[in-house]
């Protein structure tokens, strides 16, 4: 058994993460999320405008749904 005097505390950072602390990683993730949100918000209005121009493929007049006619189920 090893003596406590010979134990060296582990001070190495996680080898799979480039960040030294979790606070540093959280700050980097927050910055990346804010940048992505800015990009998405600048592109969203144009995308919505383009989607609005797409024709609606549904033919509502030719479809009968169970809730529209006399075949409606009674709820208990």
N, C-alpha and C positions, 0 to 999 in steps of 0.2 A: 504494500500500500504506500502511496506517495504521501509525503508530508505536506501540510498546507503551505509551508515556506517555499516549496518548489513549484507551486501552481502559479501560472502566469495568466492574468486576466486576458480574455480575448477582446481585442480592440479593433480587429479587422472588420471592415464593412462587409455587407452581404456581397458575395462575388457575382450574383446575378443582377444586381441593381447598380446603376452608375451613381446613385445618390448615397450620401454618407448618412443622412438621417431621414426619418419618416416625414418630418416637417419640410425638409427640402423637396422630397418627392411630391408631397401634397401641394406645395407651392407651384411646382412645375406642371402638375396635372391641372391645377386651377387655371394657370396661364394658358395652357393648351386648350382647355374647354372654352375659355372666354374668346380666344381667337377663332375657334370653330364656330361658336355662336354668332360672332360678328360676320363671318363669311356666309353662313346660312341665312341670316337676316337680310343681308344685302341681295342675295339671290332669290329669296322667297317671293317677293312681289312679281317678278318677271315670270317665274315658274307658275304661279297661280294664274296669271294672265294667259299663259299658253295653255294650261289645262282647261281653262274656261272656254277656249276656242274649239276644243275637241267636241265632236258631235256625241250625243248621248245614244249608245247603242240599244238601249232598252225600248221595247214597244209596249208601253203600259196598257194601251187600249186592247191589245190582243191577249194579254195575260190575265187569267183569273186566279185569284189567290183565295185560299180557304177562308180568310177573315172577311172577304168581300161579299160572299153570297150566303144562301140559306144553309150551307153546309157547315156553318160555324158550330164548334163544339161548345157545349154548356160548361162553364167553369163551376166547380163545386167549392 
